[in-house]
Structure formats: C-alpha cells, structure tokens
Amino acid sequence: SSAMDGLRKRNTGGGTTNANGYTTEYDRLHDEDEKKPSLLGFRHWLFALAVIAIVYGGVVFFHQRLPEVKPGGDYSEFSELRARSLLKQIVALGPRPSGSIALEKHAMTLLQNRLESSREAAEKVGKNRVEIDTQHPTGCFDLKFLSAFTLCYQNVTNKIARIGPAKGPAAHSLLLNCHIDTMPDTPGATDDAVSCAIMMDILDVLAREDKELQYDVVFLFNGAEENFLQGAHGFIENHPWRHTIRAFINLEGTGSGGREILFQAGPGNSWLLQAYLDAAPHPYCSILAQEVFQSGIIPSDTDFRIFRDFGRVSGLDIAYTRNGWVYHTEFDTDERIDEGSIQRAGENVLAVVRKVLSEDDLSKPGKAAEQNKWVFYDVVGLFTVRYTVELGVILNVGTAVLTLFFTISRIRKGTYNASDLLIVFFRHILSVVAMAVVGGALAVLVNFMDLTMCWYSLPELIGGLYVLPMVTVGLYVHELFHAKQYMRNAEMAHFDSVMVLLAVALLWMTHAGLASAFFLLNYLLFAMLRDPILFVMGKVGVIRTVTPFSILAIQMLSLIPAMVFAAYAISQCVDFFVPVIGRLGMAVNPEAIMAPLGLVIAFTFVLFTNNLVYVSRPLKHGFRVSFLLIVALLIALATTNLGVPYKMADDAPKLRRLITLHTHRTIYSFDGQRESTENALFIQSFDYRGTADLPAHSFMSGSPPSDCDKTKDEYCRMPYYTAIHELFPPSASVWIAVPAAPTIPHPIQTKLLSKERVGNSNLLNMTYELSGGYDKMSLHVTALNGFELKSWSFTPLDIQHVNKRDTYFVFLTYGSEAPPTRKFWFLLEQTGSSFPDVDKEASFELAVASHHAHGEFQNSETLRQLRSLISSRRQSTHFAVGWWKWGITLIAGVSEIVVKQY
C-alpha cells in the first residue's frame, strides 16, 4: 500500500491536497496545454457502462452457445439426430399422463421396441447383455412438499433396462432415470421426453461397445413422476435391481432447450460429483445453484428426493431450465428445443457414465454421511473451477484477513483514518437504505398502477424499472456527500471500505458453512488487483501519475472477471426465476421478489463504482438523463402494451397459467340427506395476479367459493388436484356456476363399512370402501367435534412429518389397471373430556374428488368451448384494450367431488 501511495504522489515532492481533498497531482490532467482538473465526466461513465454492457453481452453469448450436432451414423459417440428422432415419436403421442392410453400402451410399446433393438445390437457384438423389464409397482408414502400430503399408487408403469457384462449381472450398478409421463395437456418434450431420448441413445452407444462394461447401468424410464414422484418410489422400494444401485443420475426439465445444469449432487460420495467435473465436456454447474435449490425456496422437486431419501443413494440432478414459460404447458414441444441442446446434454451424460464405469468408486462402500467436499462452478460453460471446501476456507479467510491487514496499514500510515472509514460505512448504509426505500416505493407504485408482473413477458424491464432507479439514487447519495463533505483521499477510502465489507461478508458466509461464498471471494480477489496493477504500470512507465481516468480504466480491467461472474449469475437468475414467478401462486407478491433482486444487482454496481463519484465532476447531467428515462418507462408501462404481463407469440409464448375443472359437486349432511348439487367451473390461476382480472366472459366471470369459513375443510370442499392450497388458496380461485353437467363415467361411491369406538377408550375407528372415480383421485380428511386424526391405513402417520393440520390430503392414483374398490380406515382420537355420541353428531368429514385428466371424458362440451375461445382470442391480444387478459394457457379436465359427514 505504501508503494501504491508513492506512485500516486510521484513527481510531486509531497502530498499536498486541493480543495476537493485529493492529492493535487493525483487529479490533474497531465496536459501542458490545458492544465485542467482531470475529474471524470459523463463520457467516462458512459465508457464504464459500455465495458459492462460488452461483458454482459459476451456472457450471454457464451451462456447460449451450443455444440454442433454429431452425425447419426457413428455409434461410438452420442448423436442428437438419433435422439431427436425418438423424441419426435414420443411427443407425437401427445400428452401422456400416468394411466392414459398414450402412456400405458403407446409410449411403453415404443420404448419396448427401442429397447429390444438395443438388446439385439448388444447380442450381435457379444460383449455385454441387455435385460428389459416392465414393472407395475404399488405403494404409499408421505411427501413433505407444497402443503405436505400422502400419496398412494397402484399398478403404475415403469419400463426398465439393464446393460452390463455378458457373463451376468454385476454386483454394483449406476442408475439413469427419466420420466416418460407428462402433466395433462402438455406434450412434455423437455419435461421429460428429451431425457428419455438421451438415455435411449446412451444405451444404444453402450450396447455397441466392443468391450465389456465393468459395472451394470440401469435405465429407468419411469411412468409416474408427474404423479408426484411415484414411479421412482415404486422402483427404489420394490424392484429387485434396486439392491445393486450405488449411484444415480437424474435427468429432468423445467424449461425448453438451452444448456442443462447440474444443480444438486450428493448426499456425500463426492467422487460422483468429481466424475462430472472431470469428464463433462460442456460443464454447467454451481454449488450456488445447489444451495439455492436445497433451501426449499423453489416450488419444485424431482426424483432426486426419492432416490436420496428412500433409496439412500447418492446422485446427480441435471435439468434443462431455459425458457421456463413453456414448462407444463401445451407449448413444451420438440421444435422449441434448440439445435445442439440435446447434443451437449447427451455428450455430458455419456462422458460421466463412461467415467464412472472406468473407476473403482462404484464398488467402494458408500459415504452418504460425508459432507460436501467441493466448491465448484463453471465459468460461462468454458471450464470448471473446483477446490476442496477446506481449501475454500483457507482462501476465504486468508483473502479476508489480507484485505483487513492492508486497510489497517493504510489507516496507520495516515492515508485516511479510522473515523474516515466509519463515515464511509455510514454513507454506504445511507446509500443502501435509500436504494431499498426507492425499490420498495417502486414496488408499491407498480402494484398500485396494476402493473404487477409487467416484466413477466419482457424480463429486461426489471433493469429499467428497479435496477436503474436504485443505482441512480445510490450514486446520488454519494454525490451529495462528495459535494458537501470534505475527505482526504476519499476515493481510496471508499474503495477500501468496499473491500472491508466484502471481507466481513466473506468471513460470515464461511463461518455459516456456505460453499457459495466463492462468489464474494471472486469479487474480493479481483478487486484487490486494482492497486497492484496501477503500481506495476507506474513502475514500467505505462502511466506517469495515477489520474482518475487511469483509476477508472484499471478498475474496469481488474473487475472484468468479477463482472463476468456477476453477469453470469444475473443471466441465470433472470432465465430461471422470472418464469418460476408464473407458477409461484399467491404466497408472495412477485414485486417483493423482483425489487430485492434489483436491489442486489444495483447495490453490487454501486459498491464497485461509488469510489469513482469522488473523482468525478458533478453528475447532474447523468442523473437528469436517468430520471427522464425512468419517468418515460413508467409512462410507457402505464399507457402502452409494453407493460402487459402476458403475451402470445408462436416462438415465445409467455402466458397466464390456469387450471380449470368442470366440476360436479355433491354435499351430504350427517344424516345422509343431499344438501346441494352443483355444476361449476373451478378456476385457479398459478400466479399472483390471480383470477381477479380474468377476461370479461361468462366462462370466466364468477366469485371465490363462498362459505369457506363455515367448513373446517382447508380446501373449502373444492376439487383440488393436489395439496397446493397454501400457494393457491380457495379464496383466490373462482367458482362459476354453469348449467351443463359434465359426463362422469364412474360416479364416486363411498360406503362406511364400520364405525366403532375402541373399547372404552377415546379412540374411534372408521372403515370405508371406495368405488368409482378415475385414475387420479384425492381425499380431504377432516376430523370434527373435538376429534383428531391419530392414524390411518395408508402410511405410518407421522404428524411431525406431514405437519399437524385440520385437513389431511391423500392423492390416490392407478396406472395400467384400475382396482375394483379401495378400502381404508381412519383412527380418530377425542381430545375433549368426554366421548360424544357419534351416532347423533358428526365426528368426521370425508371429501372424495376424481379428476379426468386424459381420455374421452377429459373435456366436456363446456371445456371444449372454453379451449376454443382462449385459443382464438390469445392470438390477437392487441385487438382491443384489455384483450391481453386472454393470454392464457390451460390445463383442464372434468372433476367430481362428493362430500359427506359421518
């Protein structure tokens, strides 16, 4: 630091300061003709913005870059051409929900034929064998996801293949998993047919290898993932091949195309992650993504959970995430998957499989309890950086301590004093508070102007709506202090203060055990290079004296790697989180997510540029330009289609998601009398805008369900497809009475077989028989009159695991074959001081709902009319004011719900 200060005072004979508090020679333009102060001006700030824009553009380019597609004739390597051919065949079958003919018959036959072809290829070579199996498992389990619920399935379908040495099954195997089923009304190209196509081509490649495999590889094409992970559960709990599995790779999709990301690994067995980092030719991974996903803030889950929790196996979770607007919609088609996207995923997975098969780790004892050993991340897909967590702690602590040491040495030398640093910290606090206030005010204004989610169809608006205003006010705070308060060497004090803040934050994240602290480490390391670069350039004579422009130029140069990391993170966040908002429900106002995200981006910019304010001329012109741009943007959002949240475009549909159920509801009283029978459209919106601004049409005009406060059922006796009432409460839905009743081919019939008090205890046992319904049904289990649910026949009821609640939700499904009836029992416990007369008053309410999500009875005439209406009107949302509300994509079906008290 003393050498650096010496350079700044070179050729001066001292450290005299001017009125602004800078060393005179430090801020003088070394131009003998002008002799004017060389403070930064508006054009210099434009230069800084241009550097950032160029870096961001480069990051986006590399982020979207995909490899060339390999020809299909060479079976020594993966080929997108072959995989895409199978993908097209699968997608051509249409939506494939579990239980549908499209899945249970057509998709499974297609897979069987392809697997038999692979088996013939392996037999021809003679080195390895291919075995094929079809599984129809049955089971129950609890899932602590969304509102926590219980799932029971019967005869769902899994298609499974195993390849290994021809001499017989190996003692250890690697599992690859995809799911061939889809949500209703979606062809499921990226979720998850493309993964199955990738796996099939990998099997074809391995089957033709002219060498014996060291281990087995199991390929699970599971047929009930969209039934909330049932296919994976059925395999890992019941299939005989499960006993040899030592690791797995799960392939998923929550978007369409782009680059697939490794977003979680483990638990333990760090060798598997190391295999990916060593072998994948196109890496895309980050410990930051893993820590974010495992925090639970993302409303999604994968089969990774099942293999980890029920199979006690370690694995890798890999998924496509780009263009998440089409996830679980009718637009998830194969043509939206970019050329090269399948190639890079297939090359990555095949390389990792070959790496695992060539090593001995698969046969070693598992280390599931082992803590994460690696800090890892890729650099815009070009290469990966990895080091051990222990080394990460040393790097983090060492860099932070070194930063604090340099700062303290400057204080002791008198470059600035400790009180100056405290004043600077106070300025940073005021700056971030001002930015937060502006961001909060903008969020309130956006909601007040009914512009909520105006950025959903154009994410770039987040920059102008939140980031630019907060950057402007953050720098303006520093501008005010610069103009009104004197501080010697203010630029250096502010830059060093940022280093101290980063160092303290880095130490805190390290102490908290967050491996994603590498992000701050990179910021700090590259920012620390600024002054040494200035010193070296002065020593070799590139610069004679440190001027404000040389500070700006070298600061931009040294921070380019940090800019790359920041731009990469921003690009990934926008790509992933903006579409997720469209299915996040009513739990959180999305502006309360985007405003803080904008604050993080803006504060990062201000942190690394605020020091330049103190070597700049007044920035009034820049602030005026920013203010005018912000006002112009707000006016444009309020008066044009720019701020419309939903937009239909064939190449990039960004639409409101609705679930619409044409429902027949029957409610019976305790004495068995029918209280009400209704036919209605039950409509739920997946995003925060809800159903309040649906288009003005008789099919869309209704009110939230009434009398929810009069029933103890948390689902308000509505036919919820699954347990999502906390994200999508009944009060945010619409119940629209319609005259026509849907066709219900198999009416629900619930029969109480027995209702008995257990001895003289406070326990009451109730046994039921259920018939009718369809392959997807749900139960709302609600105890009444002082009773509480103690146990039931589905699973060992763990109140702590599923959360104690008024209403318990059970999701019942079947796949290839319907059970004639279902029998189950509930054990209730009376919590009051006396046991009531259960023959005179209700002790229990059971609501049973069926959902026709496929087949000839999925669509009533009312639903067909609604689908046609939406499909035509969303194509011309510009036609009239308010027609943007027709920007809708629909999942729809027929439903019946029967509610009885006992």
N, C-alpha and C positions, 0 to 999 in steps of 0.2 A: 504493500500500500504506500510506503514512503517513496518507492521508485515511481509509482504512478503519480503521486502528488508532485514529485520532482519534475516529471515530464510536463505536467500541466503548468509549471512555473518556469519552464526552461526559457532561457534568453530574457529573463525578466529581472534578475537580480533581487527578487523578493516576491512577497505575496500580497502586494497592495490590492485593495478591492475597490470596485467602483460603487456607485450609488445603489446598484441592484444587488450588491453583495457577492459578486463574482470576482475572481482574480482578473485584473484588468486585461492581461494578455490572454486569459482564458476565453474571453468572449469578444475579442477584437478580430475583425476580418483582416487577414494579413494581405491587404491590397493597398499598396502605397498610394494609388491614385485616389481611393475613396476614403480610407480611414474611418469607415462607418462600423458601428457595432454589428457583429455577425449573428445576432439573435435569429432563431428560427422563425420563419414566416409561414403563411398559408400554403405556399407551394411546397415547402418542406414536409408539412403534414400530409399533403396530397401524395408526396413521394412515399411516406411511411405506409399510407393506406394502399398505394399501388403495390408495394412489396407484399403486404399481407394478402391482397387480392390475388397476386400471382402465385403465392404459396398455396392459397386455398384452392385455386384452380388446378394447380398441379396435383394436389392431394385428391381432389375429386376425380381427376383423370385416372390416377393410379388405382383409386378405390373402385372404379367402374371397369377397369381393364380386365379382359378375359383372355384365356389362351385360345390358340387355334384348334379347331375341331380335327381330330385324327380320323383317317380313313377307316372304313368298316371292315376291310379285308384282313387286317393284321390282328390276330387274336393273342399276340404277345403283350398287347397294351390295351388300355381302356379306349373305347370309341363312343363318342356322343351319338354318332349316326346310328349305331345299333341300339343304344339305349333309347334314343328318341323315337325310333320305330316302335318299340314296345310301349313307350309312354303314350303315343298316339292311339294305339289299340286299346289301352286301358281307359284313357279319357273318353274315347268314343262310346264306351259303355254308359256314359252319363253318371249321375250321382249314384253312389254305392254305399248307402247306409247299411250297417250291420242288420241282417235279417231280410234284406231286399234280394230279389231275384238277380239283379245286376251284380251283386256281390257274391251271394251264396252259390249261384250257378255259373254265371258267365265269367266273372273275374277269376273265380277259383279254377274253372276249366282252362282259361287262358294261361294261368300260372302253371297248372299241372302239365300242359303241353310243352311249355318252355322248359320246365324242369326236366321232363323226360328227354328233351333234346340235349340238355346238358349232360344227363346221365349217359346217353348214347355216346356223346363226344368223349367222356371220361373212359368209358369201356373200350373205345377204339384205341385210345392212347395206352391204356393198361396200367398206368402208374397210380391212379387214385380212383376211389369209388365215390359215387353219389347216391345217397339214400333220400327217399321222398316220403313224407308222412302228412296226413291230414288229421288235425286234432279238433275235437268238439268239446272243450272243457266246460265245466260248471263250477261255480264258486260264489263266495260273498266276501266283501272286505269293506273296511271303513276308509274314507278318503278325506283328509283334512285339507280341503281345497275349496275355494269360494266360501260357501256358508257351512262347510263340513257336512258330509252325508254318507249314507251307506249304499253300496251297490251290490246287487245280486244278479248273476247272469246264468243262463242255461244254454248249452249247445251252441256257443259262439264258434266261429270257424277260424282256425289258423292253418296256413299252408307252410310246411317246414321242409327244408332240405339240409343235408349234412354232407360235406365233402371232406375226405381225409385219405390217408394211405390205404391202398388196395388190400393190404393184409388184414385190415379190420379197424374197428373204432379205436381212436387214440384215447389216452387217459385224460387228456386236457383239451379244451376247445375254446375258441373265440366265437362270440355271438355277434351277428349283424342283424339289426332289427329295423323294419319299416312297417308302415300300416297301409293296407290296400283299401280300407273302407274310407268313407267320407262323411262329412256332415250332410244333412238333407239339402237338396237344391244346389249343390256345388259339385262340379266335375273333379275337383281335388287334384289338379295337375301337380302343383308344388306341395300340397298337403294331402297325400304324401306319395302320389303315384310315381313321381320322378325318382324318389329314393328307392322305391321297389325296382324301377327300371335300372338304376345304377347298380343295385345289388345283384340283379339278374346278370348283368354284363360282367360283373366281377366274378360271379360263379362260372360263367362261360369261359372267361380267361383262365381261371384256375383249373377248370376241367380239362383244358387242352395243354396244360403244362407237362413237359416231358421229364418231370422229376417228382419224386414222392414228397408229399407235404409232411412236415414234422408233426403237426397237430391237426385236429379237425376244425373246420369252420362251419358253424350252424347259421343258416339263413332263415330268419323268422319273418314271414310275410303275414303279419297279424291282421285279423279281420274285425277288430272291435276296439280300436284305440279311441275313436270318437264317441264311443260309449263310456268314456272316462276311464281309459287305460285297461279295459277288461281283458283284451286279447293277450297283452303282455303278462297280466296277472295269471291268466289261465295257463300260460306256458310255464312260467317260472315256478308255479306252485304245483303243477300236475304232470308235466311232460317228462318221460324218463331221460331224455337227453339233457335235462337241466343240470344233472349232477356233475357233468364234466366241465361245465362252463366256468371259466376263471376270469373272463373279462368280456366286455361288450362294447359295441359302437352303435349308438342310436342315431338314426337319420330322420330329421324332421323338416318341416317347412312352415313358416308363419308369414310368408310373403310370396313373391313370384320372381324367380331368377336371381341374378346378381351373384355375389360371392357368398358361399356358405361359411358360417362362422362356428368355430369351436367355442362354445360359451359356458360349458362346465365340464369338469373332469373329477374323477375320484369315486368314492372316498378312498384316500390312501393310494397305495400301489402307484407311486409316482412314475414307475417305469413306463406305464401306458401313455401318460402324457409326454414323457420323454420320447417315446416312439413316434408320436405325432410330430413333435418339434424337430426330430432328427430327419424324418422321412418325407413329410408333406412337401411337395414341390411348390405349392401355392398357399402358403400359410395365411390364415386369418384367425387370430385368436388373441385373447387378452384375459389376464387374471381379473382385470377390472370388470369385464362382462360377467365373469363367473360370480364375483362378489355381489354385483347388482342383481343378477337373476336369483341367486340363492337368498337374497334378503327378503324375497317374497313380495316386492312392490310391483311385479309384473303379473297381471292376471292370466297366467298360462301355466301349463305343466305338461310334461312329456313322460313317455315310458321310462325314461331315466329313473324317475322316482320309484317305479315299481321294481325294476331290477336291483336298485340300490337298497330299498327298504325291505322288500320281501325276499329277494334272492341273495342279499348280502354280497353282491358282486360289484366290482368297480368298473367304470366305463368312461366313455367319451360321449358327449352330447353335441351333435352338429346339426345346424339348421340353416335354411335359407331365410333371410329376414327382410330383404329389399322389397319395396312395393307392397307393403302390408295392407294397403287399401283393398286388395282383391282377396285377401285371406278369408276363408269361409264364406265366399260369395260365388255367384254364378260365373264370375269373370276369372276364376282360377283355372285358366285353360293353358294348354301346352304351348300355343304360339306366343304367349306372354313371357315364356322363359327364354332369356337371351341366348343367342348362339355363343357357345363357349362356356356357358354356365354349368351345363351338365358335364362337360369335359373336365373342367377344373375339379369339380367335386369327385368325379369318378377317379381321376388320377390321384387325388389326395387320399381317398379311402383305400384304393388298391395299394398304394405305396405303404400306408400304415399297416394294412393286413400283411403284406409281404414282410415288413419289418418285424412284426410280432411273431410271424411264423418262423423267422430265421433266428430268433433269440431264444434263450432258455427261461425267460422270466415267467412265461405262462405256466411252466411246470413247478415253479417255486411256490412255497407257502405264501398265501395272500397276506397283505399287510393293510387291511381295511381301516385299522385304527390309526394308521400312520397319518400325521398331519401333512398338509400341503407342503411340498419341498421346494416348489419353484415359483419364482417371479417370472412371468412370461408375457410377451406381447409381440405382435408383428409390427413392422414399420411399413405402412401402406401396401402390404402384401408382397413386398420385395424380399424381406428376410425376417427372421425372428430373433429376438433378444431373449435370452433366458439366463438366469443365475439362481443359485440356491437362496432360500429365504434367509439363511444365516448370513450369507454374503450381502444380501439386501440390507439386513440390519446394520452391518458394518458400514456399508456405503452410505446409508441414510444418516446414521449417527455421525460418521466421520465428516460428511459433507456439511451437515448442520453445525457441528462444532467448529469446523474450519471457518464457516461463514460468520459465526458469532465471534470467533477469535479476531478475524480481520476487522470486524466492526468495532470491537473493543480497542484494538490497536489504533484505529483512526481517532477514536474518542481520546485516548491517552496522548496521541500526538497533537491533538488540537485542531484537526481538520474540521471537526464540529464537536459539540459537546453533548453529553447525555441528555441535557434538557432540550436541546435541539431535536434529538431523536424522539423524545416524548411528545414534543409539539407535532412532529411529523406523524407519529402514530395517531394523535388526536385528529389530525387532518384526514388521515385515511378513514378513521371511524366516521367522521362527519360526511366524508365523500360517499361511503357505502350506505350510510343511513339515508342520505339524500337520494341516492340511486334507488334504494328499496322503497322509499316513500313515493317516488315518481313511478316506479314499477307497479306498486300497489294501487296508486291512483289511476294509472292507465288500465289496470285490470278491472277496477270498479267502473271506469268510464266505458270500457268495452262491453261489459255486461249491461250497463245502463242503456247503451245505444243498441242493444240487441245484436251485437257483433260477436257474441261468444262463438269461438271456434272459427272465426273468419279466416284464419290461417290454415285450416284443415286441408283445403284443396290447393293451397299455394303456400307451403311452409316457409318460403323465402320472406313472407310478410313478417315473420317473427323478428327478423333483423330490423326492419323499419319501424315496427310497432313497439317493440320493447328494447332491443339492444341499442339502437341509435339514440333514443331519448335518454336512456340511463348512462350511456357513455358521455353524452353531451353534458348532463348535469354533474356527473362525476368529475370530469375535467374542469367544469366551470367552478366547482368548489375550489380546486387548486388554483385556478386563475384568480379568484378573489383573494386568496392568501398571498399569491405572488405579487399582486398589485398593492396590497395594503400592509404586509408584514415583511420586514427585513430579516433575512437569514443568510449568514455567510456559508458559501459552498452548498447552497440549497439543493442544487441538482444532485450532488453526490449524496447528501443526507437522505434525500427521498429515494434514490435508487438503492442505497444500502438498507434503508428501512424495509423495503420490499423483500430484500434478501433475508432479513431477520424474520419477517412474518412467515415467509416460506419455510425457513429453517425450523421455527417453532411448530408450524403445522405439520411438517415432516416428522418431527420428533413425536408429536401426538399420535399421528397415524401409525407410526412404527410401534409405539407403546400399545396401541389398540390392536395390534396384530394384523393390520390391513396390508396385504401384499400390494394392493393398488397404490400404495404410497410412492411407487416408482414414478407415478405421474408428476408429483411435486419434485421428486429427485431430478427428473429430467429438466424441469423448469429451472431449478436452482443451479444445476451443473452448468448449463449453457449460458445462463445469465451471468454466472461468475466469470465467464471467459471474456467479458467485455473489456474490463480494465487491463488484463494481461495482453490482449490483442492491441489495445491502444499503446501500451508501453513498448511492445515489440516493434510496432510500426514506427514509433518515435525513435527507437534505437537504430533502426535500419535506415532512417531518414525518409520514410514514405510521407510522414507528416512532421512539420516543424513544431507546431504547438497544438494542443487539444482545443479545437473550436467546437461550438455547438453542433455544426453540421457533421464534423468527424465523430462526435458522440452519437448523433442520430444514425449515421451510416454504419458505424461499428456495432452499435446496439442492435440495429436491424439484422446485421450479418450474424452476430453471435446468437441471436434469438431465432434464427430460421429453423433450426431443429425443433425448438420448443413450439414455434408456430405450426410446424408440421404435425406434432403430437396434438396440439390444441385443435387444429383444423380437422384432423382425422377423427378426434373424439366428437367434435360438433357434427361432422358429416354423418357419423354413425348414429348419434343421438337423434338427429332430425329424421334420418331414414327409418329408424325403428320406432321412436316414441310418438311421433305425430300420428301415424296410422293407428297405433295402440289406443290413442285417445278416443277413436271412433268406436271402441268396444269396451270402454272403461266404466260405463254406467254412470249412475248418479252420485256415487260416493264422494267424489272430489270434483270441484269446479275446475275445468281444464285450464282456465286462466290462472288459477292458483298453482298450476304446474309450469306453465309456459313463462309466467312472469319471473319466478325464481330461476328457471333455466336461462332466461335472458339476462338476469342479474349476474349469474355465474360467468356468462360469456363477457358481459360488459365489464364486470369488475376485473376479470383477467386482463382485458385490454387496458383498462385504466391503471392497473397495477404496474404494467410494463411500459407505460407511456407517460405517467404523471410527472416523472422527473424532467421530461422534455418541456413541460409547461414552464419550468423555471429557467429555461434558457431560450424562451420564445418571446417574440413580441406579443402584445395583446392579441388574443384570438377572437376578437369581436366579430370579424368577418366570418370565420368558421362557425361560430355559434349562431349567427344570424341565418346562415345557409342551412344548418341543421334544423333550426326552429321552423323555417319555412318548409323544409322537406317533411317534417313531422306533421305539421298542420295540413299540408297538401295531401299527405297519405290518409289522415283521418277523414278529411272531406271526401276523398275518393272512395274510401271504405263505406262511408255512410250514404253516398249518393250514386254509386255505380255497382256493377256486378263484381267488382274486384273483391269485395268482402263477403261474397256468397260462400258459405261453408261447403256446399255440396255441388259438384259439377260432374256432368256426364260427358265423357269423351271415350270413344271406342278404344283408343290406345292407352288411356289412363283414367278409368272411372274412379271417382272419389265421392262415394255416396253415403247416405244415411242408412244404417242397418236396422231393419225391423224384423221382429218375429211376429207373425200373425197366425193365430189359431182360430179356425171356425169351430166354435165350441158349443156342445150341448151339455148343459149343466142341470143336474137334478139334486135337490136338497131334501133330505128326510129328517123329520123330527125324532125325538127319543121314542115316541110311541109308534113309529113306523109310518106315520102319515106323510104324504108328499107335501112339502111346504111350498116348493116352487120348481118350475121347469122353465129354462131359458135357452134361447139360441142367440149367440152373440159372437162378434169378432173380438178376440182378446189380443190387443196390440201392445208390444213392448219395443221401445227404442233402445239401442245399445249405447247411445252417447248421452252426454249431459244435457243437450238441448231437449231431450226427452220427446214427449208426444204433444207438447203444448202448441207447437207451431206446425203440425201436420197440415197438409193441403186441405182446403175447404171442400170437402166432398162427403157425401152421405156414408161412404165406406170408411171414412177417416174421422168423422165428427162424432165424438162421444164424450164421456166423462170418466174419471177414475172410478174404480169399483167402489160402490157405496157400502156403508155399514161394516167396514173393516174393523171399526172399534167395537163392534158387537160380537165379534167372534175371536176366540183365542188362537185360531189357526193363523200362524205368522204369514202364511201365503194367501190369506184372505179368501180361501176356498177357490182360488184361481188355478187353472191347469198348467202350472209351471212345468216346463220341460225338464228342468233340473234345479238344484238348490242355489239360485242366484238372487234371492230376494233382498239380500243386503246391498248388492250393487244395483239391482233393478227392483226397487220396492213396488208393491202393488199400487201405491198412491201415484206413481209416475207412469202407470200404464193406462190404457184406455179400454173400456168395456162398452161395445157398441151393439145394441140390440138389432138383430136382423130377423126378418120374417121367416126365412127359409131354414129348415133344419138340415144339418149335414147328414150324409148317409153313414150310419155306424154299423158295419157288418157284423161285429161281435160285441154286443152290448155288455157292459160290465155288470157282473152279478156277484155280490158279496154276501156270504152266508155266515152267520155267527154259529159255530158248532157248539161252543160251550162257554159259560161264564160262571166261574166258580171261585168262591173265597177259599184260600188255602188254610184249612183248619180254622182255628180261632185267631189267626194272625191278622196283620193289617195288609195282607197281600191279596190281590185279585188277579186271577188268570183268565185270559180271554183268547179263544182259539177260533180262527177264521178259515174259510175256504173261498178262494177267489177263482172265478172263471170268466171267460170272455176277455175283452181287451185286445191288445195287439202286442207287437214285439218290444215296444217301449212304453213302459208304464211307470207311474210314480205314486207313492203313498205319502200322505201327510198324517203323521201320527201325533195326536194331541190328547194328553190326559186332562181330565176335567175334575171339578168339585173336590179339590184337595188331593187328588191322586197325582203321582209322578211315575214316569216310566222307570222301571228298575232293570228289566232285561227283556230280551226278545229272542226269537228263534233264528234270526238272520246271522248275527255275529256275536261274539262275546262283547256285550255293550260296554264300552269304556266312556263313561260320561266325561272324564277329563280330556279324552282324545277328541271327541266329537263336539265338545262344549255343551254344557247344560243349557237347555232351551225349552221353550213351550212346545214347539213343534219339531219333530224329527222327520227327516226326509229320507225315503228309500227309493232308489231307482232300480226298477226291475226290467230285465231285458232277456230276450232269447234270440238265437241266431238261426241255425239251419232247421230247427224243429220246435214247434210250439208245444209246451206242456199242456195236458188236458185241463188240469187245475193246479192251483198253488195253495198250499196250506202253510200257515204260520201262526204263531202265538205271541202274546204280549203279557208280561207280568208287571202289574201296577202296584205301587205302594202308597197307602193312605198316610198322609203326613199330619192329619188332624188328630185330635184327642179321641174321637170316636169314629167307628166304622159306619158309613152311611148305608142306607137301604138302597142297594144298587139296582133293585127291581123297580124303584119308584123315581129315581133321578139319574141323569146321565153321568157316567164316570169316564167316558172315553168318546173321542170323535175320530173317525177314520174317513179320510177323503182319498178316493182312488181315481186316478186320471190315466187315460190311454192316449197315445199320440200316433197318428198315422202319418209317418214321415216319408213314406215311399209307397209305390204301388198304385193301383187303380182307385183307391179310396183316399189318397192323399189330398186331392183337390176337389172341393165341392164346386158347384156352378158359381157360387158367390166368390170363391177364391180365384177361379179362372177369370172372372170379370175383373177382379182387383189386379191380378197379374197383368192382364192385357192393358188396363188403364195405366198402370205405372210404367210398363214397357214403352208405351207410345208417348206419354207426356214427358218422361225424363229426357227424351231425345231433343226436346225443344224448350228447355227450361228458360231460354232467353225470350220466349214468345211474349210474355207479359210480366208485369210486376208481381212478385211472389211465386212465380212458377218454378223458381229454383227449389221450392219445397218438394217438388216431385222427383228430385234427385235421390231416389230410393232404390235399395236392393233388398230383396225379400227372401226370408226363409219362412215357409208357410206349410200348414197341414191341417188336418181335421183332428179334433180332440173331443173326448167325452170326459166329464168328471162327475162322480157320484159321491155325495157327502152324506154320511149317516152318523147319528149319535147312538151310543149303546150304554 
